Amino acid sequence: MDRDLMISLIIFAVLLEAALVVWVVLHRQGKLRGNPLITLFKKEWLILFYAFFKWNKPKYRANEFTYHKQSAYFWFFLALVHEQLLEMFIFHYYLKILYPETVWIMTGLHIYSVFYLMGDYNVLRHRPVTVKNGNVHMRIGLRRELSFGVHQVASFEPTGIQYNKQGGIIHPSNVFHATAFPRVLTRVFGAGDDPSYAVKFKTPLVATGYFGRKFEVSEAWLYLDEPERFIETVQREQVLPVQHESAVKKTPIVNWKLYWILMLINIAGALAIIPYAMEREGLHTQLGLSPVAFGAFYLFQVVIETGVLVFLALLILKKLALYDPAFKKLTEVPVICKGWWLNAAKTIGGGLVVGSLILAVSLVISKPLGIDNSTIQEPVWWLSILGAGGAAINEESIFRMFLVSLIMILLVKIGKRKVSRWKSSFAIVFAALVFGIMHYGVAMDHFELTPGLFFGMVLINGIGGLFFGFLFLTLGIEFAMIAHFSANIAIHVVAPFFI
């Protein structure tokens, strides 16, 4: 590894460690709301989600107030995107000549920064200030947040940007800025939007900033597109009796407990499959990587891949539950009880039967297709067990939980917005076909490419895909994983002793 790159990585690691220490200390002192790492992780995924899937034009209600339409941040946003793209091409060309080891790292960071900017702006568009049930919610994208009751407001006073004798902007403390223009850019460049009114509070309130940082504010400055209408709405709400929001529970965007359980299971699956993949396929040598580097690369790939797809799957299933309540159970953490264990036992048996059926079909079609199964060498049995479990977890998270859910929501949206049996069946069959085609890509490394091989791989893997998809929609993703694991045991652990 290049010395300069090594020094850069060491500096980055030290800075990251220092940031983690600061976060832990602030969290212990109660100055952060929630775990900062989880908060950061959720924010990054939400930013990417809004960057890719939230380009529709929002429809605002009468109790919602935008703050981005008249903001100068739109033009600054366009300038930042263009700057990042231009800088990316220049750095890519420069680093490719002088530091080729780091060229794709910097290019990837620039691409991510462009998506980050787009996601951040989309969040601003989709999260207006709201007045509901006597409470005001000021969510400025994912940057900061303040909620208060209308009866906590003392007065509304006109305000504006104030300057010191040197011409610099005065930044008063204890102020919450309801503006789309990032405050850090205002402090650095001395530019920003002009506030119209200040909301004075009777007592100081606690707002939330970056990484869940809590800070005290005594007033909120309004940079809204329609500040007068907002003030009128709040004043009308003040006449009404006090309503406590404790009864109104905030619904999370997805079931985060289930999300983290699935992520931990997928990480465990990735760690299990790494030694199996190196022993059976020699993937680390094919990629020219050391075992440690290959393991880190594969783990990183699985975390990113499943992190995004599992999040999207839970989001889609939550939408499907609005059309059919039966999908609600797929978004909840399963309850382990006697019935669950009974279903698990049946699923294990079903998986073994499906694995045996796949073996039988494979043996029947192998000879006509000219496939010599003896050329496939399975590693030692315990590595095969690890590989069987890891593949079952990762593949079911992608091909069943995400792909089946995606096809279902597309069919529901295109059709009469109803869930039907044929839509479920189509989603299961489509995902099974994709599952089989993906395994054909693996078979190409071992056998000659023929149409017979293609249809054979789609057939034998599609059999399992149909069964696993049925289990996912009827019982849950955990049973699809259990059945897949059982089938893999029959194919990759038991069968090699007899074939």
N, C-alpha and C positions, 0 to 999 in steps of 0.2 A: 504494500500500500504506500502511496506517495506520502512523503513526510508532511507536506503542507496540508494534505487531506486529513492525515492523522491528527495534526495539531488542531485543525478546525473541528474535528469530531470531539476531541478532548474538551475544547473550549465550550462547545455546544452542550456536552454532557454535564460540565460543571455548572453552567448557567441553568440548565434544566433541573439539576439537583438543588440549586439555590432557590429556584422558584417553588419547587415542591416543599422545601423546608418552610418557606414563607407561608405557603398555603396551609400547611399543617398547623403552624403556630397561630395564624389568624383563625383557623377553624376551631382550634382548642379555646381560643379567647372569645368565641361566640360572635366574631365579626363577619363571618361568612354564613350565608343561608344555604344549608345543605352541604353535601360533600362536593368540594370544588372540582375534583376529577370527574365525578359523574355529571356535574353541571356542565363542565367543559365538553365532555363527550356528547351529551345530549344536544348541546348547542351546535356542535360541528355537524352532526347528522341532520339536524333541522335546517341548518343553512344549506346543505347540499340538497336536501329534499325540496326546499323552496326554489333553489337554483334550477332544478330540472323539471319540477312538476307544478309550479305555481305561476304560470305566465298568463292565466286567464284574467280578465278584467273584473275586479271585485265589485259586488253590488252592495252599496252601503245603506244601512237603515237610518231612520230619523234620529236614533239615539247614538249614532256613530259619527266621529269627527276626524277627518283626515288632517295630516300635517306635512304631507310630502308634495302635494300638487304645486304649491307656490314656492316651494323651497329651492334654494340655489343648489342644493345637493345633487339634483338630477344632472346638471351640467358638470359638476365636479365629479360625479360618478362616471359619466361618459369619458371625461378626461383621464380619470384613473384607469379605466379599462383600456383605453388606447395606450396609455403610458406603459401599462404592464405588458401588453402585447408587443409593443415596439421594443421594450427592454428585454423581453424574452428572446426575440430573434437576435438582437445584438449580443446578449450574453451567450446564447447558444453558439453563435459563430465564434465568438472570442474564446470561450472555454473549450470548444472542440479542438482548437489549435493548441492552446497552452495547457489546459487541464482536462483532458478527455475523460478522466475518471469521474469527474463531478458534473459533466455537462447535462446528463439526464436528471440528476437530482435538482439542479437549479431550474431546468425547464419544467419539471414536474411541479415545483413550488410556484412557478409563475402561472402555470395553468390552473393550479388550485386557487391561487389568489384571485384570478379572474372569476372563477365559479363562486368564490366566497363573496366577492363584491356583488355579483348578480343575485345571489341568494339573500344577502343582507338587504338589498334594495327591495326585493320581492316581499320580504317579511314586513318591511315598513309599509308597503302598499296594503298588505292583508291584515295588519294589526292596528286599526285606528283607535283613538281614544273613545271609550264608551261610558255612557251614563245609564245605569240600570239598577232598578230597585233601591234607589237612594244612595247608590255607591258609584264612585268614579274610578275607572281603571285606565291608567296611563301606561300602556306597554309600548315602549319605543323600540320596535323590532325585538331583537334578543339582547339589546344593549343594557337597558335599565327598565325598571318598573316601579310604579307607585300606585297604591290603591288607598282610597279614603272615602269616608261618608260625606254626603253633601252638608250635613250639620256640623262637620268639623271645619268648614270654610268660614272664615271671619269676614272677608271682603274681597272684592276684585278691584285692582288699581291699575291704571295705565302705566306702562313701563317701556323701556327701550334700552339699547346698548349704551353703556356709559364709558367714557374715555378718561384716562389720566392726563396729566400735563404733558407727558411725552407723546401723546397720541395713541398709546396702546389701550387695548380693551381691558376694562376692569372686570375681573371674574369673581363676583361675590360668592362667599361660601354659603352652605346650607340652602342651596337653591336646586330644585329639580327642573331640568330643561326638557320640555316636551317638544323637541325639535328633531327633524330628520337629519340635519347637518351634524356630523360627528363632532363632539366637543373637543376631541384631541386635535382635529384639523383646525378648529377655531383657535385653539391655544397656540398651535404651531404656526399657522399662516395668517392669523389675525383676521380671518374672514368667516362669515357665517350668516345665518338668518337673523332678522330683527324681531325680538319679541314684541307682542302687542299689549298683553295684560299680565299682571302677576296675581296669582291666587294666594292670598294670605291665610294661613291656618291659625286656629285658636291655640293649638299646642303643637310642638314639633312632632313630625312623623318620621317613620323609618322607611327609606326606599332601598331598592336593590339594584346594584350595578353589575359590572363585569365579574365573572366567576362567583356570583352570588354575594358580592361584597355589600354589606349593610352600611348605610350612611344616613345621618339625620338631616332633615330638611325642615325649614320653617315656611317656605313658600315654593310655589311652582310657577315657572314662567311659561306662558302660552305662545307657541309659534304656529297655531292652528290656521287652517285655511278659512275657517268661519268662526272666529273667536266670539263674536257677539251672539251667535246662535247657541254656542256652547254655554255661555254665561246665562242666557235666558232659560235654557233647559235645566241647568243646575238650580237656578233660583226658583223655578217651578217645583222642582223636587224638594226644595227646602221647606215648602209650605206643607208638604205631606208628612204624615207621622213617620218617626224613625223606624227603619226596617233593618234588622240585623242580618248580616249576610252569612252568619255561622251555619244557618240551615242550608244554604246553597253551597254545595261542595263542588270544587273545581274538578272537572273530569280531565285526567291526563290524556295526551294525544294517543298513547298506546299504553298497554299494561306493562310498565317498566319492570316489574318483578319477573314476569314471564319472559320478557326480553333478555334480562340478564341471566336468567336460568338457562335459556337456550344458547346464549353466547358462551357461557362457561362450558356447557356440554359440547358445543362445537369446537372450542379451544382444546378440550380434552380429546375430542375425536381427531383433531389435527395432530396433536402430540402422539396419539396412538398410531396413526397411519404413516408418520414420517419414517420410522425404522423399517416398516413393511415395504414402503415404496422404494427405499434405497436398496433393500435386499433383493426384492423381486424384479424391479424394473431397472435398477441402477440409474435412477433419474439424476442423482447428484453428479455422476460422471458424465452423463449426456449433456448436462448444462455446464460442465466444467467448474463445479462448485465443490468446496469441502463439505463434509457431512454437517458441520455446524452452520455454515453459510446456507446450505440447502434447507436445513431445518428452520432457520430464522426466516428465510424467504418464503417457505411454504406456510409457516404459521402466520406471517404478515398477510399473505394473500388470503388465507381463510378468514382471518379477523375482518379484513376490509370487505371481502365478498359477502360473507354471512352477516356481518354487521349491518350492511345496507339492505340486503335482501330480506332478512328476518324482520327488520324494522318496517319495510314496505309491506311485507306479508301481514304483519299484525295490524297495520293501518288499513289494508284492504279488507281483512276479515272484520274489522270494526265497522267498515262501511257496509259489508255484506249482511252484518247482523241487523242493520236497519231494515233490510228487505226480508230477511228470514231470521227470526230469533234463534233458530237452531245453530247458527254460526257463532253465537255469543260464547258457547262453551269452548270454542277453539281459541278464544282470546283470553281465557282464564287459566290460572294455575290449577292443574288437576288435583283433585282430592284423593289421596291414597287411602282406600278403604278395601273392604272384603270384595266388593264388586269389581274394583280396579284390578286386584290381583287375579280374580277369576278371568277377566278379559285378557290380562297379560298372559296367563297360561294358555288360553285358547289361541292368542296371537302367536305365541311361540310355536305351538303345534301347526298353525296355519303356515307360518314362515318355513318350517321344515318341509311341509308338504309341497309348497311352492318351489323351494329349492330343489327338492327331488324331481319335481316335474320339469324344471328348467334343465336339470342334468339329463333326464330321459330324452327330452326333445333335442338337446345338444348332441347326444350320442347318436340319435336317429339321423339327424341331418348332417353330421360331420363327415361321414364317409362319402355321400353323394357330392358334397361340396369340396372334397379333397382336403379336409382340415385334419391335421394330426395333433390331437389334444395332448399327446405325450411330450410335445415340444415345450409345453408350458410347465415350468418348474416352480412349484410353490415353496416358499421358505419354510423354516421350522414351524411346527404347529402353533406355538405360542405367538409367534409374529403374525401368523395368519389370523389368529383370533383378534389381535390388536387391529390389523387391517380391516377385518370384517366389521368391527365395531365403529372404527373411524369413518369408513366409507358409508356405512348406514346412516350415521348421524349427519355428516356433511351433505350427502346426496339427497336425503329426505328433506332437509331444510331448504334446499334449492329447488328440487324438481317437484316436490309435493307441496310443501307449505307455501312457497312463493309462486311457482309456475301455475299450479292448479288454481290458487286464489286469484292470480292475475287474469287467467282466462275466464274464470267465473265472473269477475267484476266487469270485464269487457263485454261479455255476453249479456249481462244484466243491464249495462248502460245502453248497449245498442238496441236491445229488445224492448219489451214492455215494462222494464224495471221490475221484473219478477224472477224469483229463483224457481227453476223447474228441474225435473229429473233429467231431461235431455241435455240441459246445460251442464249439469254436474257430470253426466256421463261423457259429454264431449270434452270437458276440461280434463277428466281423468285419462281418456284415451289420447288426447293431444300431448299431455305431459309424459305419458308412457312412450309415445313415439319419439319425442325429443330425447327422453332417457335412453332409448335404444340406439338412436343415431349417435349420441355422445359416446356410447360404448363402442360403436363401430370405429370411431376415431382411435380408440385404444387398440382395437384388434388390428388396425392397419400396420402397427409396429411389428406384428408377429406373423401375419399371413399375407398372401398375395391378394391384391385388390380385385374382387370380382362382384358382379351383381348378386350372385348367390350368397356370398359372405355378408353383403350389406343386409339383405332381407333376413338372413339367418340371425345376425346380431340383433336386428330390430325385433325379431320374433321372440327370441329367448329372453331378452331383457325387457321387452314389452309385457311379457307374462307377469313378471314381478311388479312392473310399474302399475299395471291395472289393479293388482291386489293391494299394493301399498297405498295407491290413491283412494281406493274404496275405504280402507281403514282410516286414512287421514280425515276424510269428510264425515265418517260415521262415528268414530271413536276419539280421534285426536292424533296429533303428530307423534306423540310418544309411542303409540301402538304401531304406527307405520315404521318408526325406527326399530322397534323390537322385532317386528316381522322381517324387516330387511336384514337385520343382524342375524336372525335365525336362518334365513335363506343363505346368507353368505357363509355361515358355519357349515351348512350342509354341502355347499359347493366348494369352498376353499380349504376347509379343515378336514371334514369327514371323507369326502370323495377321493382325494389324493391317495388315501390308504388302500383304495380298492380299484382305482383306475390306472 
